[in-house]
Amino acid sequence: MELLVSTSTIWTPMRDGIQLHGTLFLPHDAVAPLPVVMMRNPYNGAAGGLPIWNLLCADLARHGYAVVNQDVRGTAKSEGEFTPFFQEGLDGYDSVEWAAGQPWSNGKIGLWGLSYLGVCVMQSAILRPPHLVAGAAHLTASDYHDHWTYDNGVFNDRFSEEWAGGFARDGQLHHDQPVSMGADRGRTAGTPSQASPGNDAMPAFYDEWLAHPDFDAYWASIDLESRYGEIDIPILMKGGWFDSFAAGTLRNFTGVLTGGRDGARSGTRLAMAPACHGPWNSRVITFPHAPEAMPDMDAAWWDEQLKGFPTAGDTAPVRLYVMAPPLQGPADEGFWIDRDTYPLPDSKPVRYALLSDGHGDGQGQLVRDGASSGPPGWFVHDPTNPVPTMGGALVTLDPEMPVGIVDQAPLGLRRDVLSYSSPPFTDEVALVGPVTLVFWANSSAVTTQFNAKLTVARDDGSVLNYLDRMVSSTFREGSRLPPSPSQPGIIHRYELELGHTALLLRPGMRLRIEIASSNFSRFTVGTTGDVKADQMIYHDAEHPSWLE
C-alpha cells in the first residue's frame, strides 16, 4: 500500500527577524521524530514550478523522512529582499538549526539542491551548522562571478538576463523587491530574450552584476572556492558534461576532496553524466546508455547518511560517463566507469600544437607533440554579424534554442571562424579530464574577446561540439586577477580553460579546435560597438600555441 503524505505550512524565523515560508511533508503514518531533508528554493513562485518541487518532496517523504520545501528570502511567500548568493549562508544555518529543534525532527538534517538550490547547500555547508549531517548539491557552481554571471570577463548575457528577468516576469519576488527600469542588458545585436520582462524591469541585483565585472570584494565576500577547508560533511555531487556549471561541479568535488575536513573528504562523491542544465532538446546525438530522467531527491544517499543504512553494493566515489560518438548516426556508444578519484590518476597530459598551412583560408592543423609553425591565422570580427550560438552548455528558457550537441558544420563556412584539425585518428583515443587552450593573439580593437570550441569531425561531414569557452582580452590572465588592458597591435598570450570532458574517439575521427570572437546570443558581442576588428592568431616558434 502506498504510504500517504501529509503537508502543513511552517514559518522559520531568521536571526534578523525575517520569517521564511515553507511546506512540511510528513509520511502519514510515520512516528516522529524523523530525519529531515531540506530543500531551500527560490523557484516556488515560478509559473508551473511549484508542483514539480512538491512532487519531489512528497516522494522522498514516503521513504520515511520529514521533508521541507522552503522559499528562500524574498521569494514566493517568504519575507525580505532577495539578494542572490549573499543571503544563503546565514539563512541556511538558521533554517537547519531551527529544524533540528522541531518535534518532527530527530536532529539529523540534510540539505538537498540543484542549480541555485545547490548554492544554498554549499553556502550553508561552509558555515558548518552543528546539526547538518550531509548534503547533496547538483548541477551547481563554484564561482558565482565566473561561470555564472561572466565567463572570463564576458557577460553571460542570455542566462543572466533570462534568470534575473524570470523573477520579475513570474512575480516570484516579494512585493517590496526593488527593480531596475531600463537596465543596460549589454546586447549589441539582436533583441532582448523573450523570457525577459516586457516592461524592461529587472531586479536590483542584475544592475549589481553589471556594476561588478571584475572579481572584486563584492564577489570575494561570497567566494566558495576559498572556503572548501571549512566543509566537514560528505556531499553528493552530480553534474552534466554539457551543463553550464560542469566546471563548478568538478571544482567543488576536487576542492572538498583535497581541502575539506575529514568528514567531507571521506564521504563526498561525484557523478558526471552527458546532461545539460535543462532538458536535452538536440537530437544530433542521443545517449541510450544514459537516458534522461527527472531528478529525484537521492533517497538512497539519505538512507546511508541520515539513517545509517549500509551502502548498496560497491559504490565508487567517482562515476563518469565516457561519451563515444558513433562513426555515423545519432546514438552515442558511451559507457560508465567507476574510479576512486578525479582527475583520473592513470591519465597523462597530451599537447596538440596549432599549425598553419599558410594558405590563409582559415584552416590549420593540430599535431600531437608537434611544434607550432606557419603564418598567423586571421579573420575579421563584425559585431553586427556575430557567430550565432549553436548548442553548447548554455542555459535558456527558450524551447526553440537547441542546447547540447548541435552540428557545427555550417559555422565552418563562415570567414570569421578559424579551424585547426588533427589528422584522422588511427587508433582509439580517450580524452578524460581538463582541456586547456594556450594561444597568442592580437586585435585592432582596444578590447575584444575570443571564443574557443572543442569539436569532433566525422567522415560524414558533421562536426560535433563538446566544449566551448569565452575570454575577454582584459581577463586573458585569469578571471580572478585584476583586468589587464590589451593594446591594439600587441601580441598577447591567452591561457583558456575550456572545461572538462570524457570522450572516446574512434579511428577516422578528427579532433578540432575552432576560434572566433563571438557566440551570440549566449554572450555579449563585446565592447567594440559596431566597429569591425582585425583578429590574428599566432602559432610560430616565438608564439607557440597548443591544445592540452
Summary of the structure (lengths in Angstrom):
residues: 548
radius of gyration: 23.9
end to end distance: 56.0
largest distance: 76.8
contacts: 1917
relative contact order: 0.12
helix: 19%
strand: 33%
